[in-house]
Amino acid sequence: MLSNYLTSIENVSVFPIIGLLIFFTIFIVIVIWVFKKDKPYMENLANIPLQENDHVKINDENKNEK
């Protein structure tokens, strides 16, 4: 039933390409963001599941207040 609706849409074959381009763009942006972040910030994020405190401070400004 769904395929009947999709075949009636003009240029429906372009939608998977658009979806792939959106996914690839977001993936590349996230990879660039991860490599640009400084190592102590990422280590702090990586250790969040291991911390036993109820309130976890993530911001760089709050790391020095502990």
mmCIF file of the N, C-alpha and C atoms, coordinates in Angstrom:
data_MODEL
# 
_entry.id   MODEL 
# 
loop_
_atom_site.group_PDB 
_atom_site.id 
_atom_site.type_symbol 
_atom_site.label_atom_id 
_atom_site.label_alt_id 
_atom_site.label_comp_id 
_atom_site.label_asym_id 
_atom_site.label_entity_id 
_atom_site.label_seq_id 
_atom_site.pdbx_PDB_ins_code 
_atom_site.Cartn_x 
_atom_site.Cartn_y 
_atom_site.Cartn_z 
_atom_site.occupancy 
_atom_site.B_iso_or_equiv 
_atom_site.pdbx_formal_charge 
_atom_site.auth_seq_id 
_atom_site.auth_comp_id 
_atom_site.auth_asym_id 
_atom_site.auth_atom_id 
_atom_site.pdbx_PDB_model_num 
ATOM 1   N N  . MET A 1 1  ? 0.824  -1.191 0.000  1.00 0.00 ? 1  MET A N  1 
ATOM 2   C CA . MET A 1 1  ? 0.000  0.000  0.000  1.00 0.00 ? 1  MET A CA 1 
ATOM 3   C C  . MET A 1 1  ? 0.874  1.263  0.000  1.00 0.00 ? 1  MET A C  1 
ATOM 4   N N  . LEU A 1 2  ? 1.909  1.260  0.826  1.00 0.00 ? 2  LEU A N  1 
ATOM 5   C CA . LEU A 1 2  ? 2.802  2.416  0.882  1.00 0.00 ? 2  LEU A CA 1 
ATOM 6   C C  . LEU A 1 2  ? 3.540  2.607  -0.435 1.00 0.00 ? 2  LEU A C  1 
ATOM 7   N N  . SER A 1 3  ? 3.911  1.512  -1.081 1.00 0.00 ? 3  SER A N  1 
ATOM 8   C CA . SER A 1 3  ? 4.641  1.630  -2.341 1.00 0.00 ? 3  SER A CA 1 
ATOM 9   C C  . SER A 1 3  ? 3.782  2.264  -3.427 1.00 0.00 ? 3  SER A C  1 
ATOM 10  N N  . ASN A 1 4  ? 2.470  2.096  -3.351 1.00 0.00 ? 4  ASN A N  1 
ATOM 11  C CA . ASN A 1 4  ? 1.585  2.745  -4.326 1.00 0.00 ? 4  ASN A CA 1 
ATOM 12  C C  . ASN A 1 4  ? 1.641  4.263  -4.180 1.00 0.00 ? 4  ASN A C  1 
ATOM 13  N N  . TYR A 1 5  ? 1.705  4.736  -2.963 1.00 0.00 ? 5  TYR A N  1 
ATOM 14  C CA . TYR A 1 5  ? 1.802  6.177  -2.733 1.00 0.00 ? 5  TYR A CA 1 
ATOM 15  C C  . TYR A 1 5  ? 3.160  6.713  -3.184 1.00 0.00 ? 5  TYR A C  1 
ATOM 16  N N  . LEU A 1 6  ? 4.210  5.963  -2.918 1.00 0.00 ? 6  LEU A N  1 
ATOM 17  C CA . LEU A 1 6  ? 5.549  6.426  -3.270 1.00 0.00 ? 6  LEU A CA 1 
ATOM 18  C C  . LEU A 1 6  ? 5.761  6.463  -4.783 1.00 0.00 ? 6  LEU A C  1 
ATOM 19  N N  . THR A 1 7  ? 5.155  5.543  -5.504 1.00 0.00 ? 7  THR A N  1 
ATOM 20  C CA . THR A 1 7  ? 5.338  5.539  -6.955 1.00 0.00 ? 7  THR A CA 1 
ATOM 21  C C  . THR A 1 7  ? 4.605  6.695  -7.623 1.00 0.00 ? 7  THR A C  1 
ATOM 22  N N  . SER A 1 8  ? 3.624  7.247  -6.945 1.00 0.00 ? 8  SER A N  1 
ATOM 23  C CA . SER A 1 8  ? 2.888  8.355  -7.541 1.00 0.00 ? 8  SER A CA 1 
ATOM 24  C C  . SER A 1 8  ? 3.585  9.705  -7.326 1.00 0.00 ? 8  SER A C  1 
ATOM 25  N N  . ILE A 1 9  ? 4.621  9.746  -6.503 1.00 0.00 ? 9  ILE A N  1 
ATOM 26  C CA . ILE A 1 9  ? 5.342  10.992 -6.238 1.00 0.00 ? 9  ILE A CA 1 
ATOM 27  C C  . ILE A 1 9  ? 6.406  11.176 -7.314 1.00 0.00 ? 9  ILE A C  1 
ATOM 28  N N  . GLU A 1 10 ? 6.466  12.367 -7.886 1.00 0.00 ? 10 GLU A N  1 
ATOM 29  C CA . GLU A 1 10 ? 7.492  12.652 -8.878 1.00 0.00 ? 10 GLU A CA 1 
ATOM 30  C C  . GLU A 1 10 ? 8.861  12.764 -8.219 1.00 0.00 ? 10 GLU A C  1 
ATOM 31  N N  . ASN A 1 11 ? 9.864  12.261 -8.871 1.00 0.00 ? 11 ASN A N  1 
ATOM 32  C CA . ASN A 1 11 ? 11.263 12.329 -8.412 1.00 0.00 ? 11 ASN A CA 1 
ATOM 33  C C  . ASN A 1 11 ? 11.451 11.759 -7.013 1.00 0.00 ? 11 ASN A C  1 
ATOM 34  N N  . VAL A 1 12 ? 10.747 10.663 -6.700 1.00 0.00 ? 12 VAL A N  1 
ATOM 35  C CA . VAL A 1 12 ? 10.872 10.066 -5.374 1.00 0.00 ? 12 VAL A CA 1 
ATOM 36  C C  . VAL A 1 12 ? 12.265 9.461  -5.168 1.00 0.00 ? 12 VAL A C  1 
ATOM 37  N N  . SER A 1 13 ? 12.981 9.174  -6.225 1.00 0.00 ? 13 SER A N  1 
ATOM 38  C CA . SER A 1 13 ? 14.308 8.567  -6.092 1.00 0.00 ? 13 SER A CA 1 
ATOM 39  C C  . SER A 1 13 ? 15.341 9.533  -5.530 1.00 0.00 ? 13 SER A C  1 
ATOM 40  N N  . VAL A 1 14 ? 15.018 10.828 -5.473 1.00 0.00 ? 14 VAL A N  1 
ATOM 41  C CA . VAL A 1 14 ? 15.971 11.798 -4.961 1.00 0.00 ? 14 VAL A CA 1 
ATOM 42  C C  . VAL A 1 14 ? 15.950 11.848 -3.423 1.00 0.00 ? 14 VAL A C  1 
ATOM 43  N N  . PHE A 1 15 ? 14.887 11.390 -2.789 1.00 0.00 ? 15 PHE A N  1 
ATOM 44  C CA . PHE A 1 15 ? 14.785 11.453 -1.330 1.00 0.00 ? 15 PHE A CA 1 
ATOM 45  C C  . PHE A 1 15 ? 15.831 10.611 -0.606 1.00 0.00 ? 15 PHE A C  1 
ATOM 46  N N  . PRO A 1 16 ? 16.148 9.389  -1.045 1.00 0.00 ? 16 PRO A N  1 
ATOM 47  C CA . PRO A 1 16 ? 17.231 8.655  -0.361 1.00 0.00 ? 16 PRO A CA 1 
ATOM 48  C C  . PRO A 1 16 ? 18.582 9.352  -0.482 1.00 0.00 ? 16 PRO A C  1 
ATOM 49  N N  . ILE A 1 17 ? 18.826 10.000 -1.605 1.00 0.00 ? 17 ILE A N  1 
ATOM 50  C CA . ILE A 1 17 ? 20.090 10.719 -1.777 1.00 0.00 ? 17 ILE A CA 1 
ATOM 51  C C  . ILE A 1 17 ? 20.154 11.903 -0.823 1.00 0.00 ? 17 ILE A C  1 
ATOM 52  N N  . ILE A 1 18 ? 19.049 12.631 -0.682 1.00 0.00 ? 18 ILE A N  1 
ATOM 53  C CA . ILE A 1 18 ? 19.004 13.758 0.252  1.00 0.00 ? 18 ILE A CA 1 
ATOM 54  C C  . ILE A 1 18 ? 19.207 13.276 1.678  1.00 0.00 ? 18 ILE A C  1 
ATOM 55  N N  . GLY A 1 19 ? 18.562 12.171 2.035  1.00 0.00 ? 19 GLY A N  1 
ATOM 56  C CA . GLY A 1 19 ? 18.735 11.604 3.377  1.00 0.00 ? 19 GLY A CA 1 
ATOM 57  C C  . GLY A 1 19 ? 20.173 11.196 3.646  1.00 0.00 ? 19 GLY A C  1 
ATOM 58  N N  . LEU A 1 20 ? 20.821 10.586 2.650  1.00 0.00 ? 20 LEU A N  1 
ATOM 59  C CA . LEU A 1 20 ? 22.219 10.192 2.798  1.00 0.00 ? 20 LEU A CA 1 
ATOM 60  C C  . LEU A 1 20 ? 23.121 11.407 2.965  1.00 0.00 ? 20 LEU A C  1 
ATOM 61  N N  . LEU A 1 21 ? 22.875 12.451 2.196  1.00 0.00 ? 21 LEU A N  1 
ATOM 62  C CA . LEU A 1 21 ? 23.680 13.670 2.311  1.00 0.00 ? 21 LEU A CA 1 
ATOM 63  C C  . LEU A 1 21 ? 23.501 14.344 3.671  1.00 0.00 ? 21 LEU A C  1 
ATOM 64  N N  . ILE A 1 22 ? 22.275 14.367 4.183  1.00 0.00 ? 22 ILE A N  1 
ATOM 65  C CA . ILE A 1 22 ? 22.029 14.947 5.512  1.00 0.00 ? 22 ILE A CA 1 
ATOM 66  C C  . ILE A 1 22 ? 22.752 14.139 6.580  1.00 0.00 ? 22 ILE A C  1 
ATOM 67  N N  . PHE A 1 23 ? 22.638 12.797 6.521  1.00 0.00 ? 23 PHE A N  1 
ATOM 68  C CA . PHE A 1 23 ? 23.310 11.941 7.487  1.00 0.00 ? 23 PHE A CA 1 
ATOM 69  C C  . PHE A 1 23 ? 24.824 12.125 7.424  1.00 0.00 ? 23 PHE A C  1 
ATOM 70  N N  . PHE A 1 24 ? 25.383 12.118 6.221  1.00 0.00 ? 24 PHE A N  1 
ATOM 71  C CA . PHE A 1 24 ? 26.830 12.242 6.052  1.00 0.00 ? 24 PHE A CA 1 
ATOM 72  C C  . PHE A 1 24 ? 27.330 13.586 6.560  1.00 0.00 ? 24 PHE A C  1 
ATOM 73  N N  . THR A 1 25 ? 26.576 14.655 6.303  1.00 0.00 ? 25 THR A N  1 
ATOM 74  C CA . THR A 1 25 ? 26.965 15.986 6.768  1.00 0.00 ? 25 THR A CA 1 
ATOM 75  C C  . THR A 1 25 ? 26.976 16.049 8.287  1.00 0.00 ? 25 THR A C  1 
ATOM 76  N N  . ILE A 1 26 ? 25.940 15.528 8.919  1.00 0.00 ? 26 ILE A N  1 
ATOM 77  C CA . ILE A 1 26 ? 25.878 15.532 10.384 1.00 0.00 ? 26 ILE A CA 1 
ATOM 78  C C  . ILE A 1 26 ? 27.000 14.682 10.966 1.00 0.00 ? 26 ILE A C  1 
ATOM 79  N N  . PHE A 1 27 ? 27.273 13.544 10.354 1.00 0.00 ? 27 PHE A N  1 
ATOM 80  C CA . PHE A 1 27 ? 28.350 12.670 10.820 1.00 0.00 ? 27 PHE A CA 1 
ATOM 81  C C  . PHE A 1 27 ? 29.697 13.384 10.764 1.00 0.00 ? 27 PHE A C  1 
ATOM 82  N N  . ILE A 1 28 ? 29.989 14.055 9.664  1.00 0.00 ? 28 ILE A N  1 
ATOM 83  C CA . ILE A 1 28 ? 31.259 14.765 9.510  1.00 0.00 ? 28 ILE A CA 1 
ATOM 84  C C  . ILE A 1 28 ? 31.367 15.909 10.512 1.00 0.00 ? 28 ILE A C  1 
ATOM 85  N N  . VAL A 1 29 ? 30.278 16.632 10.731 1.00 0.00 ? 29 VAL A N  1 
ATOM 86  C CA . VAL A 1 29 ? 30.292 17.738 11.698 1.00 0.00 ? 29 VAL A CA 1 
ATOM 87  C C  . VAL A 1 29 ? 30.577 17.211 13.102 1.00 0.00 ? 29 VAL A C  1 
ATOM 88  N N  . ILE A 1 30 ? 29.986 16.096 13.470 1.00 0.00 ? 30 ILE A N  1 
ATOM 89  C CA . ILE A 1 30 ? 30.232 15.523 14.808 1.00 0.00 ? 30 ILE A CA 1 
ATOM 90  C C  . ILE A 1 30 ? 31.671 15.045 14.935 1.00 0.00 ? 30 ILE A C  1 
ATOM 91  N N  . VAL A 1 31 ? 32.211 14.426 13.902 1.00 0.00 ? 31 VAL A N  1 
ATOM 92  C CA . VAL A 1 31 ? 33.605 13.971 13.946 1.00 0.00 ? 31 VAL A CA 1 
ATOM 93  C C  . VAL A 1 31 ? 34.552 15.160 14.093 1.00 0.00 ? 31 VAL A C  1 
ATOM 94  N N  . ILE A 1 32 ? 34.306 16.226 13.354 1.00 0.00 ? 32 ILE A N  1 
ATOM 95  C CA . ILE A 1 32 ? 35.144 17.431 13.472 1.00 0.00 ? 32 ILE A CA 1 
ATOM 96  C C  . ILE A 1 32 ? 35.027 18.020 14.871 1.00 0.00 ? 32 ILE A C  1 
ATOM 97  N N  . TRP A 1 33 ? 33.819 18.073 15.435 1.00 0.00 ? 33 TRP A N  1 
ATOM 98  C CA . TRP A 1 33 ? 33.615 18.608 16.788 1.00 0.00 ? 33 TRP A CA 1 
ATOM 99  C C  . TRP A 1 33 ? 34.393 17.792 17.815 1.00 0.00 ? 33 TRP A C  1 
ATOM 100 N N  . VAL A 1 34 ? 34.374 16.469 17.671 1.00 0.00 ? 34 VAL A N  1 
ATOM 101 C CA . VAL A 1 34 ? 35.070 15.610 18.636 1.00 0.00 ? 34 VAL A CA 1 
ATOM 102 C C  . VAL A 1 34 ? 36.576 15.844 18.578 1.00 0.00 ? 34 VAL A C  1 
ATOM 103 N N  . PHE A 1 35 ? 37.131 15.974 17.383 1.00 0.00 ? 35 PHE A N  1 
ATOM 104 C CA . PHE A 1 35 ? 38.574 16.168 17.275 1.00 0.00 ? 35 PHE A CA 1 
ATOM 105 C C  . PHE A 1 35 ? 39.016 17.569 17.653 1.00 0.00 ? 35 PHE A C  1 
ATOM 106 N N  . LYS A 1 36 ? 38.131 18.539 17.622 1.00 0.00 ? 36 LYS A N  1 
ATOM 107 C CA . LYS A 1 36 ? 38.500 19.909 18.004 1.00 0.00 ? 36 LYS A CA 1 
ATOM 108 C C  . LYS A 1 36 ? 38.407 20.144 19.512 1.00 0.00 ? 36 LYS A C  1 
ATOM 109 N N  . LYS A 1 37 ? 37.651 19.348 20.234 1.00 0.00 ? 37 LYS A N  1 
ATOM 110 C CA . LYS A 1 37 ? 37.534 19.527 21.681 1.00 0.00 ? 37 LYS A CA 1 
ATOM 111 C C  . LYS A 1 37 ? 38.846 19.152 22.354 1.00 0.00 ? 37 LYS A C  1 
ATOM 112 N N  . ASP A 1 38 ? 39.155 19.846 23.438 1.00 0.00 ? 38 ASP A N  1 
ATOM 113 C CA . ASP A 1 38 ? 40.382 19.549 24.148 1.00 0.00 ? 38 ASP A CA 1 
ATOM 114 C C  . ASP A 1 38 ? 40.247 18.252 24.932 1.00 0.00 ? 38 ASP A C  1 
ATOM 115 N N  . LYS A 1 39 ? 41.387 17.612 25.154 1.00 0.00 ? 39 LYS A N  1 
ATOM 116 C CA . LYS A 1 39 ? 41.413 16.286 25.761 1.00 0.00 ? 39 LYS A CA 1 
ATOM 117 C C  . LYS A 1 39 ? 40.863 16.259 27.193 1.00 0.00 ? 39 LYS A C  1 
ATOM 118 N N  . PRO A 1 40 ? 41.188 17.212 28.061 1.00 0.00 ? 40 PRO A N  1 
ATOM 119 C CA . PRO A 1 40 ? 40.628 17.158 29.425 1.00 0.00 ? 40 PRO A CA 1 
ATOM 120 C C  . PRO A 1 40 ? 39.094 17.225 29.446 1.00 0.00 ? 40 PRO A C  1 
ATOM 121 N N  . TYR A 1 41 ? 38.517 18.006 28.557 1.00 0.00 ? 41 TYR A N  1 
ATOM 122 C CA . TYR A 1 41 ? 37.052 18.094 28.489 1.00 0.00 ? 41 TYR A CA 1 
ATOM 123 C C  . TYR A 1 41 ? 36.459 16.747 28.103 1.00 0.00 ? 41 TYR A C  1 
ATOM 124 N N  . MET A 1 42 ? 37.048 16.083 27.121 1.00 0.00 ? 42 MET A N  1 
ATOM 125 C CA . MET A 1 42 ? 36.533 14.786 26.682 1.00 0.00 ? 42 MET A CA 1 
ATOM 126 C C  . MET A 1 42 ? 36.753 13.706 27.751 1.00 0.00 ? 42 MET A C  1 
ATOM 127 N N  . GLU A 1 43 ? 37.869 13.785 28.477 1.00 0.00 ? 43 GLU A N  1 
ATOM 128 C CA . GLU A 1 43 ? 38.102 12.825 29.552 1.00 0.00 ? 43 GLU A CA 1 
ATOM 129 C C  . GLU A 1 43 ? 37.089 13.018 30.673 1.00 0.00 ? 43 GLU A C  1 
ATOM 130 N N  . ASN A 1 44 ? 36.740 14.267 30.949 1.00 0.00 ? 44 ASN A N  1 
ATOM 131 C CA . ASN A 1 44 ? 35.728 14.555 31.955 1.00 0.00 ? 44 ASN A CA 1 
ATOM 132 C C  . ASN A 1 44 ? 34.389 13.958 31.535 1.00 0.00 ? 44 ASN A C  1 
ATOM 133 N N  . LEU A 1 45 ? 34.027 14.103 30.271 1.00 0.00 ? 45 LEU A N  1 
ATOM 134 C CA . LEU A 1 45 ? 32.781 13.518 29.781 1.00 0.00 ? 45 LEU A CA 1 
ATOM 135 C C  . LEU A 1 45 ? 32.828 11.992 29.821 1.00 0.00 ? 45 LEU A C  1 
ATOM 136 N N  . ALA A 1 46 ? 33.979 11.421 29.523 1.00 0.00 ? 46 ALA A N  1 
ATOM 137 C CA . ALA A 1 46 ? 34.115 9.965  29.533 1.00 0.00 ? 46 ALA A CA 1 
ATOM 138 C C  . ALA A 1 46 ? 33.991 9.390  30.938 1.00 0.00 ? 46 ALA A C  1 
ATOM 139 N N  . ASN A 1 47 ? 34.357 10.172 31.958 1.00 0.00 ? 47 ASN A N  1 
ATOM 140 C CA . ASN A 1 47 ? 34.319 9.675  33.335 1.00 0.00 ? 47 ASN A CA 1 
ATOM 141 C C  . ASN A 1 47 ? 32.985 9.914  34.033 1.00 0.00 ? 47 ASN A C  1 
ATOM 142 N N  . ILE A 1 48 ? 32.044 10.546 33.389 1.00 0.00 ? 48 ILE A N  1 
ATOM 143 C CA . ILE A 1 48 ? 30.757 10.834 34.023 1.00 0.00 ? 48 ILE A CA 1 
ATOM 144 C C  . ILE A 1 48 ? 30.062 9.561  34.509 1.00 0.00 ? 48 ILE A C  1 
ATOM 145 N N  . PRO A 1 49 ? 30.010 8.471  33.743 1.00 0.00 ? 49 PRO A N  1 
ATOM 146 C CA . PRO A 1 49 ? 29.333 7.272  34.252 1.00 0.00 ? 49 PRO A CA 1 
ATOM 147 C C  . PRO A 1 49 ? 30.023 6.645  35.454 1.00 0.00 ? 49 PRO A C  1 
ATOM 148 N N  . LEU A 1 50 ? 31.298 6.927  35.645 1.00 0.00 ? 50 LEU A N  1 
ATOM 149 C CA . LEU A 1 50 ? 32.048 6.334  36.748 1.00 0.00 ? 50 LEU A CA 1 
ATOM 150 C C  . LEU A 1 50 ? 31.962 7.136  38.034 1.00 0.00 ? 50 LEU A C  1 
ATOM 151 N N  . GLN A 1 51 ? 31.486 8.367  37.957 1.00 0.00 ? 51 GLN A N  1 
ATOM 152 C CA . GLN A 1 51 ? 31.402 9.212  39.144 1.00 0.00 ? 51 GLN A CA 1 
ATOM 153 C C  . GLN A 1 51 ? 30.174 8.840  39.968 1.00 0.00 ? 51 GLN A C  1 
ATOM 154 N N  . GLU A 1 52 ? 30.329 8.880  41.289 1.00 0.00 ? 52 GLU A N  1 
ATOM 155 C CA . GLU A 1 52 ? 29.245 8.496  42.171 1.00 0.00 ? 52 GLU A CA 1 
ATOM 156 C C  . GLU A 1 52 ? 28.426 9.681  42.658 1.00 0.00 ? 52 GLU A C  1 
ATOM 157 N N  . ASN A 1 53 ? 28.848 10.899 42.349 1.00 0.00 ? 53 ASN A N  1 
ATOM 158 C CA . ASN A 1 53 ? 28.112 12.076 42.793 1.00 0.00 ? 53 ASN A CA 1 
ATOM 159 C C  . ASN A 1 53 ? 26.790 12.184 42.055 1.00 0.00 ? 53 ASN A C  1 
ATOM 160 N N  . ASP A 1 54 ? 25.781 12.707 42.745 1.00 0.00 ? 54 ASP A N  1 
ATOM 161 C CA . ASP A 1 54 ? 24.494 12.936 42.096 1.00 0.00 ? 54 ASP A CA 1 
ATOM 162 C C  . ASP A 1 54 ? 24.563 14.125 41.155 1.00 0.00 ? 54 ASP A C  1 
ATOM 163 N N  . HIS A 1 55 ? 25.358 15.110 41.510 1.00 0.00 ? 55 HIS A N  1 
ATOM 164 C CA . HIS A 1 55 ? 25.474 16.321 40.708 1.00 0.00 ? 55 HIS A CA 1 
ATOM 165 C C  . HIS A 1 55 ? 26.845 16.320 40.039 1.00 0.00 ? 55 HIS A C  1 
ATOM 166 N N  . VAL A 1 56 ? 26.858 16.219 38.715 1.00 0.00 ? 56 VAL A N  1 
ATOM 167 C CA . VAL A 1 56 ? 28.108 16.168 37.971 1.00 0.00 ? 56 VAL A CA 1 
ATOM 168 C C  . VAL A 1 56 ? 28.315 17.505 37.290 1.00 0.00 ? 56 VAL A C  1 
ATOM 169 N N  . LYS A 1 57 ? 29.498 18.091 37.480 1.00 0.00 ? 57 LYS A N  1 
ATOM 170 C CA . LYS A 1 57 ? 29.823 19.371 36.865 1.00 0.00 ? 57 LYS A CA 1 
ATOM 171 C C  . LYS A 1 57 ? 30.577 19.106 35.570 1.00 0.00 ? 57 LYS A C  1 
ATOM 172 N N  . ILE A 1 58 ? 30.056 19.602 34.462 1.00 0.00 ? 58 ILE A N  1 
ATOM 173 C CA . ILE A 1 58 ? 30.659 19.358 33.166 1.00 0.00 ? 58 ILE A CA 1 
ATOM 174 C C  . ILE A 1 58 ? 31.434 20.571 32.680 1.00 0.00 ? 58 ILE A C  1 
ATOM 175 N N  . ASN A 1 59 ? 31.011 21.748 33.005 1.00 0.00 ? 59 ASN A N  1 
ATOM 176 C CA . ASN A 1 59 ? 31.623 22.964 32.482 1.00 0.00 ? 59 ASN A CA 1 
ATOM 177 C C  . ASN A 1 59 ? 33.071 23.093 32.928 1.00 0.00 ? 59 ASN A C  1 
ATOM 178 N N  . ASP A 1 60 ? 33.896 23.666 32.072 1.00 0.00 ? 60 ASP A N  1 
ATOM 179 C CA . ASP A 1 60 ? 35.309 23.864 32.380 1.00 0.00 ? 60 ASP A CA 1 
ATOM 180 C C  . ASP A 1 60 ? 35.489 24.793 33.566 1.00 0.00 ? 60 ASP A C  1 
ATOM 181 N N  . GLU A 1 61 ? 34.619 25.789 33.719 1.00 0.00 ? 61 GLU A N  1 
ATOM 182 C CA . GLU A 1 61 ? 34.742 26.741 34.826 1.00 0.00 ? 61 GLU A CA 1 
ATOM 183 C C  . GLU A 1 61 ? 34.514 26.052 36.175 1.00 0.00 ? 61 GLU A C  1 
ATOM 184 N N  . ASN A 1 62 ? 33.668 25.059 36.177 1.00 0.00 ? 62 ASN A N  1 
ATOM 185 C CA . ASN A 1 62 ? 33.325 24.400 37.436 1.00 0.00 ? 62 ASN A CA 1 
ATOM 186 C C  . ASN A 1 62 ? 34.338 23.337 37.850 1.00 0.00 ? 62 ASN A C  1 
ATOM 187 N N  . LYS A 1 63 ? 35.237 22.933 36.963 1.00 0.00 ? 63 LYS A N  1 
ATOM 188 C CA . LYS A 1 63 ? 36.206 21.907 37.320 1.00 0.00 ? 63 LYS A CA 1 
ATOM 189 C C  . LYS A 1 63 ? 37.158 22.395 38.399 1.00 0.00 ? 63 LYS A C  1 
ATOM 190 N N  . ASN A 1 64 ? 37.482 23.670 38.405 1.00 0.00 ? 64 ASN A N  1 
ATOM 191 C CA . ASN A 1 64 ? 38.435 24.206 39.376 1.00 0.00 ? 64 ASN A CA 1 
ATOM 192 C C  . ASN A 1 64 ? 37.808 24.464 40.743 1.00 0.00 ? 64 ASN A C  1 
ATOM 193 N N  . GLU A 1 65 ? 36.498 24.409 40.851 1.00 0.00 ? 65 GLU A N  1 
ATOM 194 C CA . GLU A 1 65 ? 35.820 24.710 42.104 1.00 0.00 ? 65 GLU A CA 1 
ATOM 195 C C  . GLU A 1 65 ? 35.686 23.499 43.021 1.00 0.00 ? 65 GLU A C  1 
ATOM 196 N N  . LYS A 1 66 ? 36.055 22.324 42.567 1.00 0.00 ? 66 LYS A N  1 
ATOM 197 C CA . LYS A 1 66 ? 35.882 21.098 43.373 1.00 0.00 ? 66 LYS A CA 1 
ATOM 198 C C  . LYS A 1 66 ? 36.745 21.090 44.595 1.00 0.00 ? 66 LYS A C  1 
# 
